[in-house]
């Protein structure tokens, strides 16, 4: 006879708090949005609720406002009485899960508006100083609205748990990042009967150190070896004392501390002074990206659109062979060193030297999808794409005629093919129009012109542009490596590439993310899920996870060794990976795509979500233990 499981301390309700809920800013939005449907399935509808920051512009397309349930009316009235506006509805991007957005604008208003002697946010910061010695005196202005949001979320939770629906239930509130941290501190200081989970995706001080001249991994190695925590003065050196102190206090006060990787767990231990209780990797919603059976079809469709772009971009200058081309990309925030953009470009130069001008080798086309300030599309590029559009329109009728003729199955099909030439499918008018287009294109180009490395008007002092120039990766005809720096957010509605990010990635042969600082690294996982082999590093959370779980070499994922190695050494190794991948046969590339997808399935939210369940149950148990 088996003993029934005692579920008297299991979590019954989860509130998940982040300023990125229905407010896309960065990767945390993607993480929570893809996880939310699985959370609702785990907890069941009505027992999972997300709380986010109201942004009127973004909410228009990502939030469906609804009339609040009757049992929330008193809650909302009580919250509004404290100067916090609330809106109830569904988060569209998060699978239409139940959501409350808070608008703390009134907390930030100046006395002239509120009629009070000082701003409410200044009172809140004073309280945080008195309670926890959080020093916000010299923090930048952006600090205030983030603190106001976190505080407002805490106030909302304190009222929600008194509603009939949630009263006397075992509730966990999951706070993401320092921005929501003031809400956690509000609940703890006021002894609100709710278990708390604090999750840091990367520490603020760790990220800032990594962006500077110091080596964050060397610092952490030293601190952990000595069993020490980073001195508090370090946060003042990097001007992040307020955010750092919120993280430190939240890590200490929360019932459970979660992070996303061993890389960040090292930071929480060495920088926040608290080892993470749970390390739960970010997952992915596989079906939301692409079904396994559709991978190759999706790739071919995306590659066709990429091909149209590539032809329009290069054909005015010289022809490129799309059938003999390896298309790679790098993407992410513009952190030149942290994201490994420097090593990526150095590796491309080495690849160019290795492949030389041999026509037997594949050409390499590298996209750089890293947003940067631009001022419109270059006139020559717009003209080239207009000519390409006109040409495709002219070709529509001849192509239809050709397809009809080719589909006529004849007893002697080879003789049937020889009976006509391509010229036979064009009318005189169509040939005339094509000739005029070709002449217009020739007249607009100088003999020594090259395709620009960026289709947009870009400040020539831009670091990526200057590095491409220095390395002579300038799309010269005799180069084996072509580069397109595309510094705008990808969208189906743009005038050139006309693909969203996931479709653009699906059209590539490899995603390359050689980061030196990457707390987790969702981009390689997304690439794998789309059937695109990826390069990550042993300095990223995801790379460490791959090294731990996969012990055999695979063409689906490559972990570049960067720890303790120079940029030059990393660039040499990365160049070898790219060249080796360019030598794969068609069948080997197809196998690599399927392997990539299979690896991503290990990190499906359906496989990972139960770890959140365990962490929430543990938070409830610890809260109950502390009551006794």
N, C-alpha and C positions, 0 to 999 in steps of 0.2 A: 504494500500500500504506500503510495507516494503522498508526501505532505504538500498541501496546497501552499502556493506562494503567498506570503503576507504582503499585500499591496497597500497597507494602511499608511505608508509614508511615500507612496508614489506620487509624482507630480500629476495634477489633474488639469491645470490651466497654464498656458504659456502666453505671456505678452513679450513681443520682440520689438526692441526700440533701436532705431537708427535714423539719423538725419537723411539717409539715402533712400529710405522707403518712399516710393512714388516721387523721387527727387534725384534723378540720375546724375551723379558727379563722377564716380570712378568705379573701381572693381568691386567695392562692397555692395553696390546696387546689384550687380550681376550675381554675386554670391547669394544674397538674401532672396532676390527675385526667383532664382532657379530652385532654391531650397524651399520656399514658402509652400508650394503645392504639396510637397512631401511632408512638410510639417503639419499641414492641415489633415492630410491622410493619416499621419501618425496619431495626432491628438483627437481627431474627428472634428467636423464643423461645429463652430460655437465654442470650442475650447482653445482656439488659437487666434490671436489677434495681433496685428502689427500696428506700431505707433511711429509715425514719421513727422517730418517737418513740412508744413504747408508752404509750397512755392507756387504761386498763382499761375505762372507761365508754364511750368512743367506739369502741374496738376491737370491742365486742360486736356492733355492727351494720355495721361497715365493714372487718372483717378476718376472714378464714377461716384459723384456725391449722391447720397441717398438720405431719406428721412431717418433719423436715428430711432432705434427701438424705444419703446415707451419706458423700459426700465433704465435707459441711459439719460432720460430727460433731466432728472434731478442731479445726476453726475455732471452733465454738461453745464447746467446752471451754476453749480458750485464752483466749477473750474473757471467759468466766465467771470464769476464774482471776484476772482483773483487776477483778472486782467489777461486771461489766456483764452483766445478764441479756439474753437474746436470744430472739426468737420468730420462727419461720418460717411463711410462708403466702402468701395471696393478698389483695391490696387490692381489695375489692369495688367501691368507688367509682371506682377507677382502671382498670376494665376487667379485673379479676382478674389483674393482672400480678404476677409473682413479687416478694415483698416480705419484708424482714427488719425487724422493729421492735426497737429497743434500749430497755432500761429502765435508766437510770443512777442509780436511786434510792439504791443503796448508796454511790455517790460523794458523796451529799449527807448521809448519815447522820452523826449526832453521835458523838463518841468513846464515849459510854456504850453505844451500840449496836454499834459496830465493834470496840471494844476497843483502838483505836489512840489515839495521843496527840493527833491533830488530824484534822480532816475531810479526806478525799481531795480534795474540791473546792478547799479552801484551798491544798493542795499544787499542784493544777493551775493555779490563778490565779497562784501564785508562779512556776511554770515559765513561764507566758505573760509575766510581768513580766521575768523574767530573759532570755528569748529575744527578746522583741519590745517591751519597755517598755509593755505594755498595763496601764494603771492601773485597777484594779478596786476600790480601797480604799473608795471612797464610793458605789459602785454599789448600787442597791436589791436586795432579796432575790431578785426575779424573775430577775436576771442569772445567778445561780448555776445553777439547773436548765437554763437554755439553754446555758451554757458546758459543763455536764456532758454534755448531749446531743451537742453538736458534737464534743467530745473522744471520747466513746464511739463515735460514728460513724467517726471517724478510726482508732481502735484496731481496729474491726471490719474496715474496708477493708484495713488493713495485714495482717490475718490471712487475709482472703478471697483475696487475690491469690496466696497460697501454696497454695491448694487445687488439686487436679489439674485441675479444670474451667477455672480461670483462669490457671494458672501459665504464664509466658512469653507471655502474650497482651498485645496493645496495649490498655491499659485507660485510660479517662477517668472520673474521678469529678467529677460536676457538683454543686457546693455552692450551695444557695440561701440568700441573706441572711446576715447576721452570725451568726445563731444556729447555723448549721452551720459557720461559719468556723473555730472552734478545731480542727475535724477536718482542714481543709485545712492549717492551720499544723502540726499534729501530723505529717502526712505529709511536708511539706516539710522540717521540722527533722530528721526521722529518715531523710531521703533514701530514702523509699519509692518504688519504681519504678512510679509511676502518674502519668499526666498529670492536671492539675487545671484545672477551670473554676470561676470564681467568678461568680455572677450576683446582682446587686442589683436589686431591683424598685423601690427608692426608698432613698435614704440616710437613716439615722436622724437625722443633724443637719439635713439639708434639710427633712425632715418636721416636726421640732420648731420650726425657724425659721418655717416656713409657718404653724404653729398659733399663733405668737406675734404680736407687733405689727410685726415687721420684714417687709419685702417680699422674699421669697426670690429673685424674678426680678431685682429691682434689684441685689441683692447679687451674683448670678451674672453679670449683665451687666458689672458693674464688675470683678469678678475676672478674667473671661475676656478683657476688653478689655486688661487690664494683664498678662495671662499669669501671674497669681498664683494661689495656693491659699489657701483660708480659713485664718486663724491658728488654731493648735491650741487656744488659750484659749477659742475660741467654743464648743467642745464642753463645756468646764467650765461655761460660762455657762448652758448648757441642761441640765446634769447628765446628759450622754450620752457622757462621755469614754471609758468602757470600750467601749461598742458602736461608737462612731466609730473608735476606734483599731484595733479588730478589722477593720473594713471597710477602713481605709486600708492595713493590712498585707496583708490578703487580696488587695486590688486589685493590690498590688505583687508579691506572691509567686506568685499564680496564673499558670499558663501562658497562660491566656486569660481576659479580663474581658468578660462579656456584660451588657448591660442591655436594657430592653424598649422604649425610645423615645429620641428625640432630647432630650426634656425631662430624662430621667434621665442621659443621656450628658453633658449640661451639668453636672449635679451631680457625676458621677464625676470630671470634669475639674477643676471649681472647688473641690470639697469633699474628694475623695479624692486629688486630684493625679495622676490617671491617666485618660486618655481611653479609653473602652470600645473594645475590639477589634472587637466585633460588636454591632450593634443589631438585635435579633430581636423583632418585636412578638408579643404574646400572641395566640394563635389561638383557635379555637373548634371544638368538635365539632358540626357542624351537624346531622348525623343524630341525635345524642343529644338535641338540643333538639326539633327538629320537622322533618319532611320537607317539602320545598317544596310538594308537591302537597296537603299537609294543612293549610297555613297558615290558610286562610280557615275551614275547618271547626273547627280548634282555636280560632281567635279567636271564632267564634260560640258554641262550647260554653263557653268561659271567660267571654264577655260575658253569657251567660244566667245564670251563677252570680253574676257581679258584679251583674247586674240584680236578682237576688233579694236580695242584700245591700243594695243601694241603696234598694230599695223598702221593705224592713223597717226601714231606718235612718231614712228621711225621712217615710214615709207617716203615722206617728202625728202629725206636725206639719203637713205640707202635701204636696201631690202634686208629683212631678217627672216630667219628660218624658224617658224613657229613649231615645226615638227621635230626640230633638233635643238630644243631650248629647255633648260632647267630654270624654272621660275621659283625664286626664293623671296622671303620677306622678313622684315623685322618690324615690330610694332610696340607701342606703349608710350608712356610719358616721355617728355623731352628731358631725360636725365642722361647726358652724354656718356658719363662714366658708369653710373650705377646700372643702367640698362645694357651696358656693353656695346653701345653703338660704336665707340672708338675701336674696339676689337673686331667688330663686324666689318667695318670699313677697311681696316688693315688686312683682314683675311681676304676680302674681295681683291685687293691689290695683289696679294700672293697668288690667288687663284688665276688672275689675269696673266701673271708671269708664268705660271705653271702650264696653262693651256696654250698660251701663245696665239699664233694665228692659224693653227691647224684647222682645216675645214672638217676633219674627221671628228674633232671634239665637239661636244655640245657647247652652245653659247649659254652664258649665264645671264639672266635678267634678275636684278635685285630691286625689289620695292622697299622703300623706307616709309612706312606709315606711322609717322611721328608728328603730331600737330605742332605747328609753329605759326607765328604771325605772317600773314600774306596780304597782298592788296590786289586781288583779282587775277584772272588768267592772262597769260601772255598772249599778245595779239597774234603772233605767228602760230601758236598752238591752237587758238580758236579757229583760225583760218584753215589749218590742216584738218581739224576735225569736221569742219563744214564741208571741205572737199571730200573727205572720206564718206560722210553721210550722203552727199550727192552721188558719189560713185556707187554705193550700195543700192540706192534707189534705181539707178540706171541698170544695174546688174540683175534686178529682180526678175524681169521678163526673160532674159536669156537663160538664167539659171532654171527657171520653171520649164522652159523648152528642153533644156539639156536633161533634166530629171525625167521628163516624160519619155524622151528618146532612149535614155539609158534603161528605163524600166521595161522596155519592149523586149521580152525574151525571144530570141531567135535561135533556130537550130544551129546556125553558125554564128555564135555571138561575137567571136573575135573578129570575123569579117564585118559584122555589123558595126563594131567599134571603129574599124578602119574606114568605113564608108563616108564618114563626115569628119570635118575638123571643127575646132572650137569657133573659128571664124564664121562658120555657117549659121550659128545661132544668134548672131548679132545683126540688127538692121543697120542700114547706112547711117541713119540718124543717131542710133546709139553709139556707133563707132566714132562719129563726129563729136558727140558730147564728151566721150572719154578722152579723145585727143585734146579737146579744148581744156579739159580739167588738168591733164598732164602738163600742158604748156603753161597754164596759170601757176601750177605748183613750181615748175622750173623757174619761171620768171621771178618768183617771190624769194628764191634762195640764192645765196652766194655760193660759189664753188667750195669755199673752205668752211661753210657752216656745219655745225654738229647739232644733233638733237639736244635740247637743253636738259640738264640733269633735274630740273624742277619745272613743271609746267606753269607754275604760278610766279607772280612777281614777289620776290623774296629779298629781304635785306642781305646784301652780299657779304656782310660781316657775320652772317649766321654760321655757327660752329660746324654744322654738318656740311654746309656748302663749302666752307673754307677747307675742310679736311678732304673732301672729294677733289677739290682743285689741287691741293698739295700732293695728293696721291696720284694725280693725273687720271682719275676715273671720270672722264668727261665725255663719254659716249663717242669716242673717235671710231671711225669705220674699221680700223685694224685691231680694235680691242675685242677680246673674247668675253668681257664682262660689261654689261650695260646697267646703268643705274637710273632709277626714277625716284626722286625724293618727292613724295606726295603728302605735303604737310597740312592736310585738312581732314576733318572727320569724314569717314566714308559714308556715303548715302546713295541710295538708288536714284535720288533726285538731283545729283550733281551733274554738271554739263559734260564731264569727260569720262571718268571711269564708270559711273552710274551703277555701282554695286555697293551693297551694305557690307559691313566688315566681315561677317561670317561667309558670305558668298565669295568675297574677294579672297579670303583665306582658302576656301574650298577649291578655288581655281589654281592654287599654287602647288608646287611639288615638295616644298619644305618650309617650315617656319623656324626662324633662328632667334633665340633669346638668350644671349650670352652674358647675363647679368652678373655683376659683382655683389649687388645687394638686392635680394628679392625675397621678402618674408615668406611668400608662398609661390606665386607664379601661376596664375590661372591661364595665361595666354598659351603656353605649351599644351596644357590639358585641353583647351578648346580646339587647338589645331588637331590634336590626336583624335578627338571626338568627330572631327570632320574628315577623318581619314588622311590627314596630312602629317607625315613624319616631322618630328620636331627636335630641336637642340635646346637643352636646358643646361644648368651648371650645378656643380657641387656646392655653390654658395647660395643656391635658392632652396626654399623649403621643399618645392616639388622635386627638385633634383635629388635632394637627400632621401626623399621618400622612395624615388625610383631606385636609387642605389641600394636601399634597404630591402626592397621587395622583389626586384628583378636582378638576377645574378648572371644572366646570359646576354651576350651582345645581340642587339636587335637593330634592324634597319628602320624600325618604327620610332625609336627614341634614342637619342644620344645625350650622354651626360658629359659635358666638357669640364675637364679638371681645371679649376681656377684658383682654388685655395693654395696660398703660398707660392703662386707662380706669377710671372710677369705678364704684362699685356702681350709682349712679343711672343712668348711661349704659347699663350692661349690662342693668338692669331694663327700661328703655324698649325696648331692642332685643328682649329676650326676650318682652316683652308683645306686640310687633308680630308675632313669629313665631307665638305662640299664637293671636292673633286671626286672622291670615292662615290658619292651619291650620283654624280653626273655620269658615271660609267655604268650604272645599273641598266640592265635590259628592260624592255617594256614589261615583261612578266615579273621581273624582280621589283620594279616600281609598284606594280599592282599588289604584289604580296606585301610590300612595305606599307602600303595604304591600309590594307586589311589588318596588318599587325598593329598599326597605330591605333585603329579603332578598338581592337581587342584590349589593348593596354588601357585605354580610356574607360572601358567598362568596369574596371576595378574601382573607379572613383565615381561611379554613379551615385546620386543622392540616395537611391533605394538601398544601396549597400552601406552608406555612411550614416544615415539618419538615426539608426538605433544607438549610435554613440552619443548623440545629443540626448536621447532618452535617458541614458545612463547618467549623464552629467546633471540633468534636471532632477532626477530622482535623488542623486547625491546631495544636491543643493537643499532639497526639502528635508532630507535626513539631518543635515548639519544645522539647519535652522531650528528644527525640532530639538536637537541635542542642546543647542545654546539656550533654549527656553528653560530647560530643566535646571 
